[in-house]
Amino acid sequence: MTLLRELAVYLTILLCLLFGSSLLVNINDARSYVQAQLESHAQDTATSLGVAIAATEPDNVVVIDSMIDAVFDRGYYQTIRFEGPEGNTLVLSENDLELEGIPDWFVDMANLSAPEVSTEINHGWVKAGTLYVSSHPGVAYRSLWSKTQNAIWLFGGTLLLAIIGLNVMLSIVLRPLGRLEKQADAICQKRFEVQETLPKTKDIRRVVEAMNRMVTKLEHLFNEKVVLTEDLRKQSVKDPLTGILNQRTFDDRMAAALSEDNSAAGGALLVLQVSGLEQYNRAHGRKAADQLLTSVSKEMSESVQAWQEAMVGRRSGSEFAVFIPASDKNQAELVAEFCFTATSAMSFFASDEGRDKLHIGVAVLGGHISKDELIGQVDHVLRAAQHQGANCWLVQEVETSEEQPYRHWNDEHWQTSLKQILAGRELELFVQPIYSSSGQLMFQEVFTRLRLLGELTAAEAFLPMVERFDLHSEFDKVVFGVLADKMVQNNSSDSFCMNVSPRSLLNKEFREWLLSQLKAKPDVARRVILEIPERTLLVAGDKLAGIIRELQATGCKVSVDHFGIASRCLSCLQTLPLDYIKVDGSYVRGIAGNQGNQFYIRTLAMLAESQDVSLLAQSVEDEADWQQLQELGVQGGQGFYLGRPERL
């Protein structure tokens, strides 16, 4: 029972007792008054009638009887009796006690008595007789009953108004408590809300002010942790001069993109080198050299903004790199042209001093290749560009033994093939387990494979084409439909994690379709985790929180993968009602020997735990890393060490 109801019940009982006691006292006073009136009325009548009888002849019974009848016929008396000197009854007038319209229970409760009063009648000095008079209680009962009814209506109405007013007053006075409850719930949901309107009640106002101070403090502490963790992340992954990825982080992320499980689509590695940096430093000073490098990194970062998956890093003092996953030669040439055009327009490279100091080499690969092999290939391309002398760029394709023929398909061929596959729902689903730190299966992540030219192809090979031809919503619909059918057919309690394109999630038509499917299949919704990439947090903006809550209302959960790559995403832990976050594999690989990443993940685990978000790790490849992750507070993980993908 709520405090409002308890107070209302207690005060209502108190008011009922007070009003009931007051009513009983009033009724009792009225009864006592009526009782006294009966006696007084009888005594007055006996006295006045006795005087009249005394003035007549004592033996004139007829006259006395007439006088008594005249008084008795008024109906206010129960009995009037005149007895002679010897006690014999000479005249007797008597009414029955009939009480019409008065409940028997009230008569029994009131229990009015009609006392019989007497007066002695003397004729001279001789006793002529005795007159006995008893008032009729019927009038008294009717009067008392009427007063009781009026009192009940009056007190009842007043009591009802008092109870209503009391409840209204309590609801107004205690309304801030409801806002306090919502404020506390908001804290549990990672929202720090401050009550702007303070209650007038002094005690409750102090409580609200204390709650506001606590909320402000918690928000401040959380923001401090976010800023500290973000600073640590920047120090760990960013180049201190240019602000882009440092060599170690760039190599780790490129290695993750080229790992065995997702490298079938290949990619393009661009390396830009500024020659003669030492001479420039001696001629113009270190500050000018640092400014030159900073400007180059800025121009490169701005040039590849159109490619959201692109990674920009500084590999050495004068060497910068860009890696674009799943890129073909045409895209690589476009990226190289953009970067060269932007950087060559800088004053230094446009001058005679720098006309032969800017060279770009790009290696484009298809199929599996290691990070070191790709770097070796791009170095050959860069040397070839430098041999040309003047500022230039050069793109070459890297031949691999596993190069896929579909990489040479034109756009029309890709579009036709993808539409046929989606129309026929020709998808094959694989799942990889995610285990908790205690070894329990949490859920399984779903990977989609397409059969192109008779061979199964990983998503990284065809998803860029799906996005290019704006088929992301149709693709996600088919994947969800196939997954839901298999979940119903398998009739198990396992949960599955499905990746959703950011563009699909932000598409109103797709979102309405997905919500209708989840509502129509509550058992499927309860076992589905919808996973979005980290970049969605930046693309969607403020409306993402509402979208996530709308999806969670159907029973499903929401996860974010590749967490930690983008900047400013830590603050999203405070505003978004996420269920899981998966830290990117670039932080996980080799973490057993990387103290910087250890500190970052430990802090991230603390922040996630404070927001009731489960922190998971991607790309767990060996036992040492898995043990270290568990010690850092990671609650679950996936990777080849824990389990390889298998057909669903």
SVG drawing of the C-alpha trace seen along z (x, -y; Angstrom):
<svg xmlns="http://www.w3.org/2000/svg" viewBox="-71 -28 140 56">
<polyline fill="none" stroke="black" stroke-width="0.4" points="0.0,0.0 1.3,-3.4 2.0,-6.1 -0.8,-8.2 -3.3,-5.4 -2.0,-4.5 -2.3,-8.1 -5.7,-8.4 -7.0,-5.3 -5.6,-6.2 -7.0,-9.8 -10.3,-8.5 -10.6,-6.2 -9.7,-9.0 -12.3,-11.3 -14.9,-8.6 -14.2,-8.1 -14.3,-11.8 -17.5,-12.4 -19.1,-9.2 -18.3,-10.2 -19.6,-13.7 -22.8,-12.3 -23.3,-9.9 -22.7,-12.8 -25.2,-15.0 -27.8,-12.2 -27.3,-11.4 -27.7,-15.1 -30.9,-15.3 -32.2,-12.2 -31.5,-13.6 -33.1,-16.8 -36.2,-15.0 -36.3,-12.8 -36.3,-15.9 -39.0,-17.5 -41.3,-14.5 -41.0,-14.8 -41.4,-18.5 -44.3,-18.4 -46.1,-15.8 -45.4,-17.7 -46.7,-21.0 -49.9,-19.3 -50.5,-17.6 -50.1,-20.8 -52.3,-22.9 -54.9,-20.2 -54.8,-19.6 -55.6,-23.2 -58.5,-23.1 -59.9,-19.9 -59.4,-21.4 -61.8,-24.2 -64.6,-21.8 -66.7,-19.6 -64.6,-16.6 -67.5,-14.2 -68.4,-15.6 -66.7,-12.9 -68.4,-13.8 -67.0,-17.3 -63.5,-16.0 -63.7,-13.4 -64.6,-16.1 -61.7,-18.3 -59.3,-15.3 -60.7,-14.3 -60.2,-17.9 -56.5,-17.7 -56.0,-14.1 -57.6,-14.4 -54.7,-16.6 -52.7,-13.4 -49.6,-14.3 -50.2,-12.0 -50.0,-8.2 -52.1,-8.1 -54.0,-10.5 -55.5,-9.0 -57.5,-10.5 -57.8,-8.5 -60.0,-9.2 -58.8,-9.7 -59.0,-6.0 -56.8,-5.2 -59.6,-4.0 -59.5,-5.1 -62.3,-7.5 -61.2,-8.6 -58.7,-6.9 -57.7,-8.0 -55.0,-5.9 -53.4,-5.6 -51.5,-2.6 -47.8,-3.1 -47.8,-3.0 -44.8,-4.5 -45.4,-4.8 -42.4,-5.5 -39.8,-4.9 -37.5,-1.8 -37.7,0.7 -33.9,0.7 -34.0,-3.1 -36.7,-2.7 -34.6,0.0 -31.5,-2.1 -33.1,-5.4 -35.2,-3.6 -37.1,-6.7 -39.0,-6.3 -42.3,-8.2 -42.2,-8.9 -45.5,-9.2 -45.8,-12.3 -48.5,-12.9 -50.0,-15.9 -52.3,-15.8 -55.6,-17.6 -57.0,-19.2 -60.4,-20.7 -59.8,-23.1 -57.9,-21.2 -59.3,-17.8 -57.6,-15.6 -59.9,-15.2 -57.7,-12.8 -54.5,-12.3 -53.9,-13.1 -51.3,-11.0 -50.0,-12.2 -47.6,-10.4 -46.6,-12.1 -46.8,-10.1 -43.2,-9.3 -44.3,-9.0 -43.7,-12.7 -40.4,-12.5 -39.3,-9.5 -40.4,-11.2 -38.5,-14.4 -35.4,-12.5 -35.5,-10.3 -35.8,-13.5 -32.9,-15.1 -30.9,-11.9 -31.6,-11.7 -30.7,-15.4 -27.5,-14.9 -26.5,-11.8 -27.0,-13.6 -25.1,-16.6 -22.3,-14.7 -22.1,-12.2 -22.0,-14.9 -19.4,-16.8 -17.4,-13.6 -17.5,-12.8 -16.4,-16.3 -13.6,-16.1 -12.4,-12.7 -12.5,-14.0 -10.7,-17.2 -8.2,-15.2 -7.4,-12.9 -7.0,-15.8 -4.8,-17.6 -2.7,-14.5 -2.3,-13.9 -1.1,-17.4 1.2,-17.4 2.6,-14.0 2.9,-14.5 6.6,-15.3 7.1,-11.8 5.8,-10.4 8.3,-12.6 11.0,-11.3 10.1,-7.8 10.3,-8.7 13.6,-10.4 15.0,-7.3 13.7,-5.1 15.4,-7.5 18.7,-7.0 18.3,-3.2 17.7,-3.8 20.9,-5.8 19.1,-9.2 20.0,-11.9 17.0,-14.2 16.7,-17.1 13.3,-18.3 13.0,-22.0 9.8,-22.6 10.3,-22.3 7.4,-21.4 6.1,-24.0 6.1,-21.6 9.3,-22.3 10.2,-18.7 9.5,-17.2 11.3,-20.1 14.4,-19.3 14.2,-15.7 13.7,-16.8 16.7,-19.2 18.8,-16.4 17.8,-14.1 18.6,-16.8 22.1,-17.2 22.6,-13.4 21.5,-13.2 23.8,-16.1 26.7,-14.5 26.1,-11.1 25.9,-12.7 29.1,-14.6 30.9,-11.5 29.7,-9.5 30.8,-12.3 34.1,-12.5 34.6,-8.7 33.5,-9.1 36.0,-12.0 38.8,-10.1 38.1,-6.9 37.9,-8.8 41.2,-10.6 42.8,-7.2 41.4,-5.8 42.8,-8.7 46.2,-8.4 46.1,-4.7 45.0,-4.8 45.6,-8.3 48.8,-9.8 49.6,-12.7 50.5,-15.2 47.9,-14.6 45.0,-13.1 44.6,-10.2 45.2,-6.5 48.7,-5.6 50.7,-2.9 49.9,-0.1 46.2,-0.8 46.0,-1.2 47.8,2.1 45.6,3.9 42.4,2.7 43.6,3.5 44.6,7.0 41.1,7.4 39.6,6.4 41.9,8.9 41.3,11.7 40.3,15.1 36.6,14.8 35.9,11.6 38.6,10.9 37.0,12.5 36.0,9.0 39.5,7.8 40.1,4.0 42.5,1.2 45.5,-0.1 46.7,-3.6 50.0,-4.9 51.0,-8.6 54.6,-9.6 56.1,-13.0 59.7,-12.9 62.5,-15.1 60.9,-15.8 64.3,-16.1 65.5,-18.8 62.2,-20.6 62.6,-20.5 66.1,-21.9 65.1,-24.6 61.8,-25.8 61.9,-24.5 60.1,-21.8 56.9,-23.8 56.5,-24.2 57.2,-20.5 54.6,-19.6 52.1,-21.9 52.8,-20.4 52.1,-16.9 49.0,-18.0 47.6,-19.6 48.3,-16.5 46.5,-14.3 43.5,-16.7 43.2,-16.8 43.4,-13.0 40.8,-12.5 38.4,-14.9 39.0,-13.3 37.8,-9.8 34.7,-11.0 32.4,-9.6 33.8,-6.1 32.5,-5.4 34.5,-2.3 37.8,-3.9 40.6,-4.0 43.2,-6.7 46.5,-6.4 50.0,-7.6 52.4,-4.7 55.7,-6.7 57.0,-10.2 56.2,-11.1 54.0,-8.2 50.2,-8.1 47.9,-5.3 44.2,-4.7 42.6,-1.3 39.2,-0.8 37.6,2.6 35.8,4.3 37.0,1.7 37.5,2.4 40.0,0.7 37.5,-1.9 36.9,-3.0 40.6,-2.9 41.4,-5.1 38.7,-7.6 40.1,-7.7 43.6,-8.1 42.5,-10.9 40.6,-12.7 43.6,-12.4 46.1,-13.5 44.0,-16.5 43.5,-17.7 47.1,-17.4 48.8,-18.5 46.9,-21.8 48.8,-22.6 51.2,-25.5 54.3,-23.4 53.6,-20.7 52.5,-23.3 55.9,-25.1 59.1,-24.2 60.5,-22.9 57.7,-20.3 56.8,-19.4 58.5,-16.0 57.8,-15.3 54.3,-13.8 53.7,-10.3 50.7,-7.9 50.7,-4.2 47.6,-2.1 47.3,1.7 43.9,3.3 43.4,6.9 40.7,9.5 40.5,12.6 42.5,13.5 45.9,11.9 47.8,11.1 48.5,7.6 52.2,8.0 51.8,9.2 49.5,6.3 51.9,3.8 54.7,5.3 52.7,5.0 51.8,1.4 55.4,0.6 56.3,1.8 53.5,-0.4 54.7,-3.4 58.4,-2.9 57.1,-2.7 55.3,-6.0 58.4,-7.6 60.5,-6.5 58.3,-8.7 59.8,-11.7 57.1,-14.4 54.2,-14.3 51.9,-11.5 49.7,-8.6 49.6,-5.0 47.0,-2.2 47.7,1.5 45.7,4.6 47.3,7.3 46.8,10.8 46.1,13.5 45.5,17.2 42.0,16.9 40.8,13.9 37.1,14.3 35.7,13.9 32.7,12.0 35.0,9.1 35.0,8.2 31.2,8.2 29.8,4.9 27.1,3.0 24.3,4.4 25.4,8.0 25.7,7.4 22.3,5.8 20.5,8.5 22.1,11.3 21.4,9.7 17.7,9.1 17.3,12.7 18.8,14.0 16.6,11.8 13.5,12.7 14.2,16.4 15.4,16.0 18.6,17.9 20.4,17.1 22.5,19.4 22.8,18.6 25.8,19.5 26.0,18.8 28.8,18.3 28.3,18.7 28.8,16.0 29.8,17.4 29.7,15.8 32.7,15.6 31.3,18.6 31.2,20.7 27.4,20.5 26.0,19.9 24.5,16.4 23.3,16.3 24.5,16.9 25.4,14.3 24.0,14.9 26.3,14.5 24.8,14.4 26.4,16.1 25.4,16.0 26.3,18.6 28.0,16.7 29.3,18.8 28.8,21.9 30.9,20.8 29.8,19.5 30.7,15.8 31.1,13.9 29.0,10.8 31.9,8.5 32.1,9.4 28.5,8.5 27.3,6.1 29.0,3.1 27.0,3.9 23.8,4.2 24.4,0.8 25.4,-0.7 22.2,0.5 20.0,-0.6 18.9,3.0 19.7,2.9 16.1,2.9 15.1,5.7 18.2,7.7 17.5,7.2 13.9,8.2 14.9,11.5 17.5,12.3 15.0,11.7 12.3,13.7 14.7,16.7 16.0,16.5 12.5,16.3 11.4,19.3 14.4,21.3 13.8,20.3 10.2,21.5 11.2,24.7 14.0,25.5 11.6,24.9 14.5,24.2 15.1,21.6 18.3,20.3 18.7,16.6 20.2,15.2 21.9,11.9 21.1,10.4 23.0,7.4 20.8,4.6 22.0,2.0 22.0,-1.6 20.2,-2.7 17.5,-0.1 17.1,-1.1 16.6,-4.7 14.1,-3.8 10.6,-4.4 9.0,-1.9 11.4,0.9 11.1,0.0 7.3,0.3 7.6,3.6 10.1,4.9 8.0,3.8 4.9,5.5 6.9,8.7 8.2,8.6 4.8,7.9 3.2,10.7 5.9,13.2 6.5,12.5 8.4,15.7 10.8,14.8 11.1,11.2 12.0,12.4 14.9,14.4 16.3,11.9 19.1,9.4 19.2,6.7 22.8,5.5 23.9,2.3 27.4,1.0 28.9,-1.7 28.8,-4.3 25.0,-4.2 25.3,-6.0 26.7,-9.0 24.6,-8.8 21.2,-8.5 21.7,-11.2 19.1,-11.9 16.3,-9.9 18.2,-6.6 17.1,-6.3 13.5,-6.4 13.9,-3.8 15.7,-1.5 13.0,-1.8 10.4,-1.2 12.1,2.0 12.7,3.2 9.0,2.7 8.4,5.8 10.6,7.9 13.8,7.9 17.2,6.6 19.7,4.3 23.4,4.5 26.2,2.4 29.2,4.0 32.7,2.8 32.5,0.4 35.5,-1.8 36.4,-2.8 34.6,-6.1 35.0,-9.0 32.3,-10.5 30.4,-7.2 31.1,-6.6 28.6,-9.3 26.0,-7.2 26.1,-4.7 24.4,-7.4 21.6,-8.2 20.9,-4.9 19.1,-2.0 21.4,0.7 21.5,4.3 25.0,5.3 28.1,3.6 30.8,5.5 34.3,4.0 36.1,4.0 38.5,6.8 41.4,4.4 41.4,3.9 41.1,7.6 43.8,9.2 46.9,9.5 45.4,7.7 47.3,10.0 50.4,8.0 48.8,4.6 48.5,2.5 46.9,-0.5 44.1,1.6 43.7,3.4 43.2,0.1 40.7,-1.1 38.6,2.1 38.7,2.2 37.3,-1.4 34.8,-0.6 33.6,2.5 33.1,0.3 31.1,-2.3 29.0,0.4 28.3,2.1 27.1,-1.2 24.6,-1.5 23.4,2.1 25.0,2.9 26.7,6.2 30.2,5.8 31.2,8.4 34.5,8.9 34.9,9.7 37.7,11.6 38.8,13.7 41.5,15.8 43.5,17.4 43.3,18.5 45.6,15.8 43.5,13.0 40.2,14.7 41.6,15.0 42.8,11.4 39.4,10.2 37.6,12.0 39.9,10.4 39.2,7.0 35.4,7.4 34.2,8.5 31.1,10.5 31.2,12.5 33.0,13.0 33.1,14.6 35.9,15.7 37.6,18.7 39.0,19.7 35.4,19.9 33.7,21.3 33.7,21.1 30.7,20.3 28.5,23.3 25.6,23.6 22.2,22.9"/>
</svg>
